[in-house]
Amino acid sequence: MVTPPSPRQSAAGAGAAAGAQRVLLALVVLYGFMSFLVYRVIHMRHVAPLDRDASPDEFSEGRVLQHLRCLVVDIPGRQEGRPGLETAAQYIKGQLEGLAAHAGPEYRVDVEETIVSGSFSMMFLRHRVTLGYRNHKNIVMRISSNVSEEDEPSLLVNGHFDSPLGSPGAADCGSCVASMLELSRLILESGWVPPRPVIFLFNGAEELFLLGSHGFMKTHKWSSTVGAFINIEASGSGGADLVCQSGPGSWPSRIYAQTAKYPMANSVAQDMFGIIPGDTDYRVFAEDVAKIPGLDIIFVLGGYFYHTSYDTLENLLPGSIQARGENLFNLVKAFTNSPMLLKESERSNKAVNEGIDDLRAIFFDYLTWFMIFYPRDVSLIIHSLPVAIFLLTPLFLSFPNITMISLFRTVLDLARGMLLHAFGVILAIVVPAMTAGLRLLFTKNAMNWFAHPCLAFFMFVPASLVGLLLPRIIWGLSEQSHFWGAFGLYSLVTLAYMLAGLSGGFLTFFISMSLLLGRFISSISRKQLGQQSPKSLFGYVIPMIPCLLYCLYYGGFLIQFLIEKMGMMGSLPKPYGHFVPDIIVGAMVGLVVGWCFGPLAPIVSCWLAKTSILHGFLQITVVAMAVSSQVFPYSTGAPKRVVLQHTFVTDASNIVESNYGFSVVDANSLEFVFNNAPEAAKWLKDNSELSLKEKYRSDRSTWVALYPVPFLFSGSLKFPAQTEEIRKHHQHFPQLVVQKTSSNNWNRRVHLQLSLGSLSEVWSTSLNITGPLSNWSFADSTLPAPQTVSGGPPSYICRLTGQSNENWSFWLEANSSEPLRVDVAVLDQFLVDSAKELKSLFPSWADMTVFTTFFSTYHL
């Protein structure tokens, strides 16, 4: 017989339900307000850009945009091999010479145009590539006092003015060089005379694997005087200017922490930097060629437009350049006044004599308002503090009746609390990841959240909260045990970060100490308001707000950055590659929910760990999944990257074959592209239905012109194309000719000459050499480790860049009579009319990077 609830029990249940709803509503309002604040901060809405009529002694975004309009709109195409690159160099040089001509007598200003050439090997995208370059142009300006010595330690500010293939390069990196022009003007017109020289390097070959900076460091007379550097870059269209790398040593980040007006820096960024495909000139200055201390400062939001045709003036985020400029001016002043600004020989002596610590520090900004910075040796002490408190907790909780039995029971309760919270955090990650995978079983398109990040939050945040709160329903535990277990978990994670030498422990340390503060204030408020009053809950939540706000800022920025970068992280083979981006984003949202809501879970679980509330969260998740499945993944504000290579296979002066090659760099395959671009699909098959049969598949060896970028490709296709159209434009094609062959003991040396024919817009030439190669004339006659392309034999890859009207001369050495095979792939930016027509048939949400490749094979 079932006994109906008494009126008192019904009233208590109704009161508890009403209390839970009030708590949930209050938390939604709180997190909504904090999220709004974080959004404005991340997108620099709190920075007011100055127009071009601003005072001459202030940095002006308006004046930067004037330069940028000339570089992006008035000068078409700043890519290597196109005339716009030289026009941009002359514009920059002209602006600098004008500033030098009007500089006061207290300044000494030198402007130089330098040509750099060289050869070296490097790792890029985890693959070895050798680079040979010639006749790349840098523009260099040196500002110093009129009493400065030529060999005085100097600060280098570096940015590049060349653009990636197919992109106007407004942010990457027209915004950098335009900001440098305004910064150099500001120095000369503000009346401030730098106590140490400031060198501005406008380098013209960064997109070709950091060649401009390498040439400066290897050949320029001022390179030996550089005591510190600031590299400015763009991996997006704006937002906060993040310090992604800092070092060697900790003093560059310390100066940034002390002087940046709008700081955005996080020591975790350097731990994670290698995950993202790409690199910057930082590695040349600080790692590969020299060990100069410096900062790598990068626009990282707006990554939708990075290396696309949508990297335009209109898509720059207002206020971003203003914040960057004001930060840079403060940094230039601080670096040139620092006693740590030393030449290489002086740095070595100081490090030996004074034992300078070369370890990176722990630092992070708080909503770009201020920075927290402390050395790593200090972190060893303070990051151990939460663990020490946790180890003493059983004594505190058992006091004054401390016995072995009471201690054992307390430790057991804390272990249960730690397991419960750990299980909840794990479920908070696993449940949204499973939700993401489940959705893809019922829909064709991956990444539906790509153009609409809010969909990711609506799908995955409620699912994550279900995972976080579910263990409290299943596994009943006291609030005290849950709280101290959660505190112990965050303390141990902090310790683990510290022991691993990573920098992320500051976040869990912040959470741990905030938990203690919230517990202390809550204990006081509960004496006044009662143990289970919703009002008493705010005694715990309010002291936690600074920590929760930072977690939202840190996590929100990370999720936005991750979603934007998913469009270029590479495609993986079917069937499982289709699921990877959605699962990663779902898991990352769950992890961030664990940061942002996990600290409240021990206290609010008594209100929210109800089956009715979890059912509500699940319903929101299901609705969001259904809505997102109907939303198209891409738009002009979040385009899909599609690569189109028009290949001509040549043999001397003959065209053997021609084809159109397609590839993508995210989870939605070419089948998705052609299903949603029917006009292009029909054009490829002469108005018949396009068939994606196995015979149209192509492997990475056909994309060697872009090496090593094709390692991000999978599921590439190629279709036949006309062969004779190109003859209207080029009479001579690239050709490799044997000049002479010489033998020495068992070695055979072949001297070669490579002509690029009548091609005039050459981006680069790739040589793929297989066979018994024992040496070559590149990279100081040093042969790197071989690579493997598409399961083929060991290959040695060399990329050549520079003026195409001159022949390349080099030699290859073999240690047997077996022939060497040399594949030559020349990437040219000229397009025939049919390729232009095909490009125009794709919809605007598809950003097309289109180029022509001339491919030929030689056996030597």
Secondary structure by P-SEA (a helix, b strand, c coil): ccccccaaaaaaaaaaaaaaaaaaaaaaaaaaaaaaaaaaaaacccbbbbccccccccccaaaaaaaaaaacccccccccccaaaaaaaaaaaaaaaaaaaaccccbbbbbbbbbbbbccccccccbbbbbbbcbbbbbbbbbbccccccccbbbbbbbbcccccccccccccaaaaaaaaaaaaaaaaacccccbbbbbbbcccccccaaaaaaaaacccccccccbbbbbbbccccccccccccccccaaaaaaaacccbbbbbccccccccccccccccccccccccccccccccccccccccccccccccccccaaaaaaaaaaaaaaaaaaaccccccaaaaaaaaaacccccbbbbbbbccccbbbbbcaaaaaaaaaaaaaaaaaaaaaaacccccaaaaaaaaaaaaaaaaaaaaaaaaaaaaaaaaaaaaaacccccccccccaaaaaaccaaaaaaaaaaaaaaccccaaaaaaaaaaaaaaaaaaaaaaccccaaaaaaaaaaaaaaaaaaaaaaaccccccccaaaaaaaaaaaaaaaaaaaaaaaaaaaaaaccccbbbccccccaaaaaaaaaaaaaaaaaaccccccccccccccaaaaaaaaaaaaaaaaaaaacccccccbbbbbbbbbbbbbccccccbbbbbbbbcccccaaaaaaaaaaaaaaaacccccccccccccccccccccccccccccbbbbbbbbcccccccccccbbbbbccccccccbbbbbbcccccccccccbbbbbbbccccccccccccccbbbbcccccbbbbbbbbccccbbbbbbbbbccccbbbbbbbbbbccccaaaaaaaaacccccccccbbbbbbbbcc
